[in-house]
Amino acid sequence: MIGAMTSDSGQPGVRTAAVRRPGDTIFRTLTTGAGLAIVIAIALIGLFLLIKAVPSLAADKDNFLISANFVTTDPNNLMFGIRDLLIVTVLTSLVALVIAMPVSLGIALFLTQYAPPRLSRPFAYMVDLLAAVPSIVYGLWGILVLGPALEPFEIWLNSTFGWFPLFATGNIPISGAGTIFTVGVVLAAMLLPIITSVTREVFRQTPVMQIEGALALGATKWEVIRTTVLPFGRSGYIAASMLGLGRALGETVAVLLILHSSPKPANFSLFDGGYTFASKIASAASEFSQPLPTGAYISAGLVLFVLTFVVNAVARSIAGGKAAK
């Protein structure tokens, strides 16, 4: 009979089941367990933060979401909020992302589309090595080198575009350049290797047949990039950028070294000072002795934890939507 199924023994009409080898079962179990371990660990971290934060939130005598105060010296009179922490964290991260994204895109395109192999390989290694530089080195560089160099530019921005809220006079003097703007530029340098390396690898996976087809139709180099490379790698580029944003949101040491504190509330200006979530927690880490004041900082950590999740969820939905198109 035509189309009859045969078994390994040659008998017609018998379908043989797929043989599952012990190695496949073991590997599948290990990979499943590894994935579940990550999910469980993240859930336990979130649960720990929530349990530790609830008593302090209940004892808080100020509005946690809109207050600019963060006074935890007296356990019986806690007054803390995340307004300024959220503003400074978001502004520094967005400045870093706005600077790092186009620069990383340009580097990735240069390394994959323009540079000859003898140049692209060592240049790629140099960019990747930036990820190995400790945060404290970036912080010292920002204080001693970049900050003084950016100070005249920040003064010019403030005097020329001060009518726009982002460039208005902040709550600290620009002299010393310990502002959100300076921190954003330093964070941009820290994000470059992350965004560039992922984007570079995605661009390298562009199907050769699509590139050759565009060239055969008479497309220029830029038209090939615009019609094949960029559409193919868009989702990976967005995912890499959001991965870098997650790094910027949680950066601690470099921000703590560079950003000047201020007793005044933040004004939504790039020339403000203050603390991010991470730097605020780090600045008081040596004072964690009493449960309620410690819980106030854990509450800030819980917000940062949720914020990072939201950013990654948005990035995944954007990347997934772009990939589907």
Disulfide bonds with the S-S distance in Angstrom:
none
